[in-house]
Amino acid sequence: MTMWLPELDEEMPRYLAIAEAIGRDVAAGALPEGARLPTHRGLAEALGVTVGTVTRGYSEAERRGLIVGEVGRGTFVRAAETDDFGWREAATREDTRAEVIDMSLACPWVPPDGSEGRMLAETLGRIARERPLDDLMRYYPSTAPLRHRTIAAEWLTRLGVPATPDQIVVTNGAQHGMTVVLAALVRPGGTLMTAELTYPGLKSVAQMLGLRLRGVPLDDEGIVSDELDAMCAEVPARALYCVPTIQNPTGVTMSEARRREIARVARKHGLIIVEDDINLPVDENPIPPIAVFAPERTVHLSTLSKWVVFGLRIGFVTAPERAVERIRSAVRSSAWMPAPLMTEIATRWLAEGTARKFAEQKRVELEARHALVREILGSRHRVDADPRALHIWLHLPEPLRSDECVARARQRGVLIAGAEAFSVGRTAPHAVRVCIAEVPHREHVRRALEILRDILDGASDPVAQIL
């Protein structure tokens, strides 16, 4: 395309007018996904403004999620928003639903035979027969009845999370839990440390709450404790958000030694640890959570959404006793309480073993899908994949970039997430997250993986690019 020249609103500061113009032209289609914007100096000369003004304008547009800068390459229009709570327009239109394979969301597999729906119906019938339904219509100022919190505490204790009923706050899913914890414990303007590639929902919540995110480098075990130590010494921080088990999006898991080191650094710098353990599988011998090594400063998040069923929207927050009431107050301020009926279903399934049965069925299906990943992609391309994970982290060959890969996949009916959605900062690796669990049928997973293989093979084959 020819050099983009925006029409600036004369009623606002020039840098804001540049950001507004980018947003307006992206929405209108004048700046399509992946379009390269002019250089800072080139646009400054064309508009008759300083280079610093253009830099501020681009920075504001990047803060709004409109563009992304890559060192040595330039500034580009980002792909459509790719967090776990949006970006399914193509998949929800009636005329395209059958054609689209949505691998954008990290949700568990639901068997297409209707077995889980029948189990839900059976559970609802027993609830109606066995207990007064009026009890599920009441307001619970403590966020959940004691019996629900007791079952949750027993389940978490079996998974290695030290918890008592009085420490547990029930929320409407882990996303709600993360939001109320940060709202309760970190003041607006405070600095929140997280991995340099992190859950997009955290980025949205941090922006909503006015928190400053700083990305800590990752290695093959997750957040690097020495880097965290150095960064906290440089800029005081209030809290650390981390996913120690099957990190989103890279899929790596911290060793026990690394978790101990993270706890040590947190104590040294007075950090609150928000330990998001939503991907914790039902293992017989799980690695102890960070909460074991720093119980006085760790808030642990758990949910059934990733390994039982997404639709229940139940989360369990385990917090030090001194923080519990502040978190409960944040729940009351944001949602009054979790839905008692959903909590009743979830805790029944935990107590009766239904949740474990669901999890085992999904584990078997996941193993088959990861075998497909190894068959189709594993020998030809670099794939980071924990066999228990709902997603894989697919590294792209040169010269393919993540936003380009996302766009090509979408054109061929496959929805995936580019690395930019997860990046904290200006740069992102050339990789994409591919969620293999939610697609109902295994043959559709195979087809989607073959499409991605074709895209990657074409990008790395210079002859194919010429043709």
N, C-alpha and C positions, 0 to 999 in steps of 0.2 A: 504494500500500500504506500501511497505518497505520504510525505511527512504530515503527521497529525498537528493541526493548529486549532486550539480551542477558542471558543468565543467566551470571553471572560465577563462575569458580572461586575460592573463598575461600582456596585454598591457595597462590596465587601473587600477585605484585604486580598491582595493579588494571590498569595499562596493558597488561601482558602478557595478563591475563585478557580484556581487550577484544579484543586481536588474536586470541587463541585462539577467542573466541566468533564473531568474524567468519569465521574459517576454517571453523569447525564448521558455521555456518549456510549458508555458501556451498556446502560439500560436500553438505549435506542438502537444498539447494534452497530454503531459507527466505529466502535472499538471492539472487535471480536476477541474471543478467548485466544490467548497466545500472541496477540499483536504486540510488536515491539514499539515502545514509545520513543520519542526523540531523546537524544542525549540531553543532559542537564544544560550544557553549554549551547547546544543547537537550539533548544526551545527558548532559552533565555534571549538569545540573539534575535530570534523570530518575533518574540513578544515585546522586546525592548525592556526587559526586566533583568535583575541580577541573577547570577547563577544560584546564589543562596536562596532567592525566592522560589525558584523552580525546585530546588532540593527540599525546601520546607513543604511545598505543595505535593511533591511525590511522597514524602514521608507521611503526610496526612492521608493521602489516598491509600498508602500501604497499611496505615493503622486501621482504615475502614475496610480492609480486606479486598480492595479493588485491584491492586497491582502487586507485583513482587519483583525485587531487584536481585540479580545474580551477578556476583563479582566477576568481571571480565567478559560478561555477555551483554548486560544492559538491563533495561526495565521492561517488564512484560505485563499484559493484562492477565490476571489470574483466571484459572478455571472457576466454574460456578462453585459456590460455597459447598464444602464437602465435610460438614461435621455430621455427627450421628443423629441429628434431629431435623435434617432438611434434605433438600436436594434429591427428591424422588419424583419430580414432576413428570419426567418421561415415563416412569414406571406406573404412575397412577392414572394416566390418561387412558380411557377405555380403548381407544383405537390402537394403542401401542403396547398395552399390558402383556399380551401374549408374546410379543417380539423381544421384550427387554429381559435380560438376565441381570438382576440387581445384586451386585456383590459389594455394595457400598456400606452396608450396615453390619456391625458385629453383633448379630442376634443368633440365638441358638436355633437349631433345626427343629421344625415341627413336623412330625410324621404326616404325610398326606393321606393316611388311611383314616384319619379322624379319631384315633385312639385316645389322644390326650383330651380332645373335646368331650368324649364320652366319659372319661375319668372326672372331668370337671363337673359334668352333669350329675354323675353319681355322688360326688362330694357335696354338691349343693343340695341334693335330695336328702342326704344324711344330716346336713346342718339343719334343714327345715324340720326334720323329724325329731332330732335329738335335743334341741335347745330352744329356748324362747327367742324368736327373731327380734323381739323388741330390744334385747341386749345388744344387738349389732347396730341399733339405730341411735345409741347414746353418744354423748360427747365425753371424751376421755382426756382430761387436762394433762395427764402424764404421757400422752401420745400413744399409749396402747395399754390394754389391761395387763395385770401382773402375769397371768397365765401365759399370754402370748410372749412376753419378755422372758419368762422362765424357759420356755421351749427354745427360743432363739439363743439364750445364753448357754443352754446345754448343747445345742448343735455347734455353736462357735467354739466351745471348749473342746469338743471332740476334734475339731479342725485345728486345734493348737492355739486358739485365740483366748487368752484369759479374760473371762467376762462373767459378771454377775447381773441378775435382772435389773438391779438399780443403776447399773452403768449403761444400759441399753436404751437408745432412743430409736423408735421405729419411724421410718420416713416413707414417702411415696417414691420409692426407688432410690438407687445410689446417686443419681444426678441431683435429686432433691437433697439427699444427705450431704453431698459435697457442698452444695450451695449454702445450706443453713450452717454447716460447720465453719466455712470461710466467713460468712456474714457475722457469725457470733464471735469468732476468735481473732479475726484480722481486720484492723481498722482501714477505712478507705485511705488510699495513698501508701499503704504498707507494701513492702516487697515480698513477693511469694516466689520462692525458688521452685523450679521444676526441671524435668529433663528437657534438653534442647529440642527433642521431638516428643510431643506430649498429646494427650487426649484433646481434641478440638473443643469439646464441651467445657473443659477447664478454661480455655482461652476466652470463650464467650462469657462464662461466669465471672472471670477476673475483670473483664471489661465492664460488665454490668455493675460490679461492686467497687470499681475504681481501684483495683489492685495492680501493682506493677509486677509483671512477670520477668524473671531472668532465667534463661536456659542454661542448664549445666551439661557439660559434655557427657556423652555416653560411651561405654565400651561394650564388650560382649556379655557383661553382667548387669548393665543398666547404668544408673547414675554413678559417676566416678567420685568416690568420697574425698580424695585429695583435692580435686577441682572444686567440689562443694565447699571444702574448708577454706581454700584460697579465696573464693568468690565472696564468702560470708565475711572474711577478714577485710575485704576491699569495700563492700557495700553491706551494711547491716540489714538483715532480713528478719521477718517475723515468723515465717513458716516455710515448710517444704512439702510439696505435693509429689507423691511418687506412687508408681504401680510396680511393686517388687516382683510379682508373679505374672508372667506372660505380659510383659509391658506392651502398652498400646502406643505406637504401632509396630515396634520392632520385634516383639515376641520374645525378648530375652527375659531370663529369670535370675534374680540376685541369689548368690550363694549365701549360706549362713554367715560366713566371714564378712561378706560385704554388708549385710544387714547390721551386723554388730558395729562395723565402721561407721555406717550412716547414723546409728544411734549415738555413737561417741561424738561425732561432729555436731550433731544436733544439741547434745548436752553442752558442748564447749561454747556454742554460739547462742544458746537459749532459744532454739527453734522449736516451734510446734510442728510435729510430723503428722501430716494427713496421709495415712496409709490406705490407698485405694486397692482393696484386695478382691475386686469384683470378679476377677478371672481365676480365683483360687479354686482348683478342681477338687473333687472329692477323693483325695489320696489317703491311703492308709498311713503313710508317714510323711506328712507335709513338712517343708522347711518352716521352722518357727517364724512367725511374723515379726516385724520390727517392734511391734507392741510388746513382745516378750522382753526385749532388751532395753526398752525405754518406756515402760508403762506409764510413767508420770507425765509424759509429754506427747504421747501418741494417741491420735484419734483414728480408729480403725473403721473402714467402710466395707460392708459386705452386702450381697444381694443374691436373689435367686434368678435374676434376669439373664445371666450368661450361661447357666448350665441346667436350668429347669425350664422356665418359660418367661418370656419378656413381658407379657401382658399383665402379670400380677402387679408390677410396679411396687415392689416392697423392698425397702432397704433397711439394714441394721447398722446403726452407728454405735460403736463401743468407745466410750470416752472416760478419761479420768474423772473421778467423782466431782471434783471442783468445777469441771466444765459442763457437766450434764445439764444443769438447769438453764444455763445460757443457751445451749443447743436446743433444748425443749422450747424455750421462749422463742427462738428463731423459727421453729416448726409452727408454733401457734401463730406467729406473725405472718407466715407465708402461706400456710395451708390449713390452719387450725389443728389438723391431726391426719394421720393416715386413715384410709377407709377401713373401718373395722371388718367388713366382710372380706376384703382382700387379705387382711392380716390373719383372719380366721382360716381361710383356705391355705395360705402359705404355711402357717404353723402346724396345721393338721397334716399337711403333706410332709413336713419335716418329721413330726412325731411318729407318723404311721409308716414311714419309709417310702412313700410315693415319690418324694423328691429324689431320693437316691435311685429309684427305679428309672425315673425319667433321665437322670444324669447318665446312668449306665447305657441306656438305649442310645443316647446322643453320642456317648463316647465311642461306641462301636461304629456308628455312622461316620463320625469324624475320622476314625482310623482309615476307613475306606476312601474318604475324600482326600486325605493327606497322601494316600498311596497314589491317587490320580495325579496329585501335584508332582510327586517324584517321577512318575512315569512320563508326564507331558513336559514338565519344565525342568526338573531337577538335574538332568544330565547336561543340559544346554545352557542354563542360566543360573545365576546366583539367587537362591531363595533362602531366606531365614524363616524357619517354620518349626514351632514347637508342636509336636503331634497332638497335644491337648488343646491347642488354640483354635479359636473360631476364624482366624485370619492368617494370612501369610504376608511377609514383607518381601516384595519382589524388586531386586535391583535391576536397573535398566542399562543396556549396553550403550556405548557412545554411538552416535551423537544424540540419541533419543533423550528427551527431557520429560519430566513427569507430567507437566500440564499438557504436552503434546500427546503423550501416551493415553492420558485420561480422555482427551478429545477424540482420538482415533478409536478407542474402545467404545465410547458412547456412540459414535457414528455406526459402529457395527453391532450395537444393541447390548453392550456390556457396561454396567456402571461400576466404577472403582474409585478409589480415593487417592489423589496425588499427595506427595510428601509436603507440599506447601501448606496443606490444611493442618498439619501437625507441627510445623516449624515455629519455634519461638525465636524470632529474630529475622534478619534479612535474607538469609540463605537457607537452602534446603537441599538434601541429597537427591540424586536422580533415582527415585524409587517410588513405588506405589503400594498401597495396602489393598489386598484382595481378600474379601471375606467369603469363605467357602461354605459356611454352615447354613445360612438362612435359606438358600435356594432349595425349594422343596424336593426336586428330583435330581438324582446323581448324574443322569445323562446330560442335564442342562449344565451342571458343573463342568463336565468333560468338554462340552461344546465351548463354554466360555474360556476355559483354560487353553483350548486349541486356538481360539481367536487371539488370545493374548500372546501365545507362542508365535503365531504368524506375524503379529505386529512387531515383536521383539526380533524375530529372525530377519524381517525385512529391514529393520533399522540398522542391523549390524552387517548387512550384506551390501557392499558398495555397488555391485552389479544390479541388484534389485532396485536400489535408489536411482540409478541411471535410467533403468527401464521404466 
